[in-house]
């Protein structure tokens, strides 16, 4: 099996004459935590939308496990094991925390959103749902509506529902956005645990999180790859420093 799980070749996206992503060649190594970083407007979220097929590329290819998925629909890509979570927490607010996870657990069984199925059938999923909630520290909140959770715990629930889909690769869009320091630490630990047996690609602005978590970092600016490597390498790159902060700084700060 190839060392690369996800690869792009010349990935390009144009919007009415504006090129948001230009000739991006990515190689995501299997079993790593890989970050996309860059200043606002660098094209990070557009790349994510292309990879998960919420946008169609203007040019280039996307390969997943060696298969060309460039023209596949989002649901087909998700069935391959490439699953995305969003910058804004996406949970069902008016059902319980446990039931949010049970809904996600039904998808691999082909029973997604079958709310009319008997409680006896759905109760078979309870043990796995509770194990996932335990893994993200939400056991004590299992019976309350998801809307009652704090923002940080909603992000933890989103990770639990993503894990319920048993992804081979997780794409996380700003997983620590809007969180306080305590919640950032909790979510960082959850991502690290989730990555023990899968690949993670994340867009993240918090460079302290990136430096702590990520094996490889790709820096985008103006839709192109500016630099790539571990945090020590990219944070000392003069072009990266200029892109983030202007000239005259010794390194990209880890607490930005």
ROSEVO-452448 format. One line per 8 residues: number of its first residue (from 1); their letters; for each residue y, x, z of C-alpha. Coordinates in Angstrom, 1 decimal. Example, Ala and Ser with C-alpha at 12.3 -4.5 7.8 and 13.67 -1.06 7.14 Angstrom:
<atoms>
1) AS) -4.5/12.3/7.8 ~ -1.1/13.7/7.1;
</atoms>
This chain:
<atoms>
1) XXXXXXXX) 0.0/0.0/0.0 ~ 3.5/1.3/-0.9 ~ 5.7/2.7/1.8 ~ 8.5/0.3/0.6 ~ 8.2/-3.3/1.5 ~ 11.4/-4.4/-0.2 ~ 13.2/-2.8/-3.1 ~ 16.2/-3.6/-5.3;
9) XXXXXXXX) 17.0/-2.0/-8.6 ~ 20.5/-2.3/-10.0 ~ 21.2/-5.4/-8.0 ~ 24.5/-6.9/-9.2 ~ 26.3/-10.1/-8.5 ~ 29.5/-11.2/-10.3 ~ 31.7/-14.2/-9.4 ~ 34.0/-15.2/-12.2;
17) XXXXXXXX) 34.8/-11.6/-13.2 ~ 34.8/-10.2/-9.6 ~ 31.8/-8.0/-8.9 ~ 30.8/-8.5/-5.3 ~ 27.6/-6.3/-5.5 ~ 27.4/-3.6/-8.1 ~ 24.2/-1.7/-9.0 ~ 22.7/-1.6/-5.5;
25) XXXXXXXX) 19.4/0.3/-5.2 ~ 17.8/-0.3/-1.8 ~ 14.4/0.8/-0.5 ~ 13.4/-0.7/2.8 ~ 10.5/1.2/4.4 ~ 7.7/-0.8/5.9 ~ 7.8/-1.0/9.7 ~ 11.4/0.1/10.1;
33) XXXXXXXX) 14.6/-1.5/11.4 ~ 17.1/-1.0/8.6 ~ 20.8/-2.0/8.9 ~ 23.4/-2.9/6.3 ~ 26.8/-2.0/7.5 ~ 30.3/-1.7/6.0 ~ 33.8/-3.0/6.3 ~ 34.7/-6.6/5.8;
41) XXXXXXXX) 34.2/-7.6/2.2 ~ 31.7/-4.8/1.5 ~ 29.1/-7.2/0.0 ~ 26.6/-7.2/2.9 ~ 26.2/-10.9/3.2 ~ 26.1/-11.3/-0.6 ~ 23.2/-8.8/-0.7 ~ 21.4/-10.9/2.0;
49) XXXXXXXX) 22.0/-14.1/0.0 ~ 20.6/-12.4/-3.1 ~ 17.5/-11.1/-1.3 ~ 16.7/-14.5/0.2 ~ 17.5/-16.3/-3.1 ~ 20.4/-18.3/-1.9 ~ 22.2/-16.6/-4.8 ~ 20.9/-15.5/-8.1;
57) XXXXXXXX) 21.7/-12.0/-9.3 ~ 23.8/-11.4/-12.3 ~ 21.6/-8.3/-13.1 ~ 18.9/-6.2/-11.5 ~ 15.6/-6.8/-9.8 ~ 14.2/-7.6/-6.4 ~ 10.7/-6.4/-5.5 ~ 8.8/-7.5/-2.4;
65) XXXXXXXX) 5.4/-5.8/-1.8 ~ 5.6/-4.7/-5.4 ~ 6.0/-8.2/-6.8 ~ 9.1/-9.1/-8.8 ~ 10.7/-12.0/-6.8 ~ 14.0/-11.9/-8.7 ~ 13.6/-15.5/-10.1 ~ 11.7/-17.1/-7.2;
73) XXXXXXXX) 13.1/-19.9/-5.2 ~ 14.0/-19.5/-1.5 ~ 10.9/-21.4/-0.3 ~ 8.6/-19.3/-2.3 ~ 10.1/-16.1/-1.0 ~ 9.8/-17.4/2.6 ~ 6.1/-18.2/2.0 ~ 5.6/-14.6/1.0;
81) XXXXXXXX) 6.7/-13.6/4.6 ~ 10.3/-12.8/4.0 ~ 12.2/-14.9/6.5 ~ 15.9/-15.0/7.3 ~ 18.0/-16.0/10.3 ~ 21.6/-16.9/9.9 ~ 24.9/-15.6/11.4 ~ 25.5/-19.1/12.9;
89) XXXXXXXX) 22.6/-20.2/15.1 ~ 20.5/-22.8/13.3 ~ 18.6/-24.9/15.7 ~ 17.9/-28.7/16.0 ~ 20.4/-29.5/18.8 ~ 19.1/-32.8/20.0 ~ 15.4/-32.0/20.5 ~ 14.0/-29.8/23.2;
97) XXXXXXXX) 13.8/-26.1/23.1 ~ 10.0/-26.2/23.0 ~ 10.1/-28.8/20.2 ~ 12.3/-26.5/18.1 ~ 9.6/-23.9/18.2 ~ 6.9/-26.5/17.5 ~ 8.7/-27.6/14.4 ~ 8.7/-24.0/13.1;
105) XXXXXXXX) 5.0/-23.6/14.1 ~ 4.1/-26.5/11.8 ~ 5.4/-24.9/8.7 ~ 2.6/-22.4/8.1 ~ 0.2/-25.4/8.7 ~ 1.8/-27.4/5.9 ~ 3.0/-30.0/8.5 ~ 6.7/-29.1/8.7;
113) XXXXXXXX) 8.9/-31.9/10.0 ~ 6.0/-34.3/10.4 ~ 7.6/-35.9/13.4 ~ 5.4/-39.0/13.0 ~ 2.2/-37.1/13.7 ~ 0.5/-37.9/16.9 ~ 1.4/-36.1/20.2 ~ -2.3/-35.0/20.4;
121) XXXXXXXX) -2.0/-33.1/17.1 ~ 1.4/-31.6/18.0 ~ 0.2/-30.7/21.6 ~ -2.1/-28.2/20.1 ~ 0.9/-26.1/19.3 ~ 2.3/-26.1/22.8 ~ 0.5/-23.0/24.0 ~ 1.8/-20.9/21.2;
129) XXXXXXXX) 5.3/-22.4/21.5 ~ 5.4/-21.6/25.2 ~ 4.2/-18.0/24.5 ~ 7.0/-17.5/22.1 ~ 9.6/-19.0/24.5 ~ 8.2/-16.6/27.2 ~ 8.7/-13.7/24.8 ~ 12.4/-14.5/24.4;
137) XXXXXXXX) 13.0/-15.4/28.0 ~ 13.4/-19.2/27.5 ~ 10.4/-20.6/29.4 ~ 12.5/-22.3/32.0 ~ 14.6/-24.0/29.4 ~ 11.6/-25.4/27.4 ~ 12.2/-29.1/28.2 ~ 16.0/-29.3/27.8;
145) XXXXXXXX) 17.8/-30.2/24.5 ~ 18.7/-27.1/22.5 ~ 22.3/-28.2/22.5 ~ 22.4/-27.5/26.2 ~ 21.7/-23.8/25.8 ~ 24.4/-21.1/26.0 ~ 25.3/-19.5/22.7 ~ 23.3/-16.3/23.5;
153) XXXXXXXX) 20.2/-18.3/24.4 ~ 20.5/-20.3/21.2 ~ 20.3/-17.0/19.3 ~ 17.2/-16.2/21.4 ~ 15.7/-19.5/20.4 ~ 16.5/-18.8/16.7 ~ 14.5/-15.6/17.0 ~ 11.6/-17.5/18.6;
161) XXXXXXXX) 11.6/-20.0/15.7 ~ 11.8/-17.2/13.2 ~ 8.8/-15.5/14.9 ~ 7.0/-18.8/14.8 ~ 6.9/-18.5/11.0 ~ 5.0/-15.2/11.5 ~ 7.1/-13.3/9.1 ~ 6.1/-9.9/7.7;
169) XXXXXXXX) 9.8/-9.1/7.3 ~ 12.8/-10.5/9.2 ~ 16.3/-10.5/7.8 ~ 18.9/-11.0/10.6 ~ 22.5/-11.8/9.7 ~ 24.8/-10.7/12.5 ~ 22.3/-11.3/15.3 ~ 24.8/-10.2/18.0;
177) XXXXXXXX) 27.9/-11.9/16.6 ~ 29.9/-13.7/19.2 ~ 27.8/-12.6/22.2 ~ 28.8/-11.1/25.5 ~ 27.5/-7.7/26.6 ~ 24.6/-9.1/28.6 ~ 23.4/-11.3/25.8 ~ 23.8/-8.4/23.3;
185) XXXXXXXX) 21.4/-6.4/25.4 ~ 18.9/-9.3/25.6 ~ 19.0/-9.9/21.8 ~ 18.8/-6.2/21.1 ~ 15.6/-6.0/23.2 ~ 14.2/-9.0/21.5 ~ 14.8/-7.5/18.0 ~ 13.1/-4.2/19.1;
193) XXXXXXXX) 10.1/-6.1/20.4 ~ 9.9/-8.2/17.2 ~ 10.0/-5.1/15.1 ~ 6.9/-3.6/16.7 ~ 4.6/-5.1/14.0 ~ 7.0/-6.1/11.3 ~ 10.0/-4.8/9.2 ~ 13.6/-5.8/10.1;
201) XXXXXXXX) 16.6/-5.7/7.8 ~ 19.9/-6.7/9.5 ~ 23.6/-7.0/8.8 ~ 25.4/-6.0/11.9 ~ 29.0/-5.2/12.8 ~ 28.3/-3.9/16.3 ~ 27.8/-0.2/15.6 ~ 26.6/0.4/19.2;
209) XXXXXXXX) 23.7/-2.0/18.4 ~ 23.1/-0.3/15.1 ~ 23.0/3.2/16.6 ~ 20.6/2.0/19.3 ~ 18.2/0.0/17.2 ~ 18.1/1.2/13.6 ~ 15.9/3.8/11.9 ~ 17.9/3.7/8.6;
217) XXXXXXXX) 21.4/2.6/7.9 ~ 22.9/1.8/4.5 ~ 26.6/1.7/4.3 ~ 28.2/-0.6/1.7 ~ 31.8/-0.6/0.5 ~ 33.2/-2.6/-2.3 ~ 29.8/-3.8/-3.3 ~ 28.3/-0.3/-3.7;
225) XXXXXXXX) 26.2/2.0/-1.6 ~ 28.4/4.6/0.0 ~ 25.9/6.4/2.2 ~ 22.4/6.1/3.7 ~ 20.5/7.8/6.5 ~ 20.1/7.7/10.2 ~ 23.1/6.9/12.4 ~ 23.9/10.5/13.1;
233) XXXXXXXX) 24.0/11.3/9.4 ~ 26.1/8.3/8.3 ~ 28.5/8.3/11.2 ~ 29.5/11.9/10.4 ~ 29.9/11.3/6.7 ~ 33.6/11.8/5.8 ~ 33.5/8.9/3.2 ~ 32.1/6.5/5.8;
241) XXXXXXXX) 34.7/7.5/8.3 ~ 37.4/6.9/5.8 ~ 36.0/3.6/4.7 ~ 35.9/2.4/8.3 ~ 38.9/4.0/9.9 ~ 40.9/6.1/7.5 ~ 41.0/9.8/7.5 ~ 41.5/12.0/10.5;
249) XXXXXXXX) 38.6/10.8/12.7 ~ 35.6/12.8/13.7 ~ 33.0/10.1/13.6 ~ 32.5/6.4/13.4 ~ 32.5/5.1/17.0 ~ 29.3/3.7/18.3 ~ 31.2/1.0/20.3 ~ 33.2/-0.4/17.4;
</atoms>
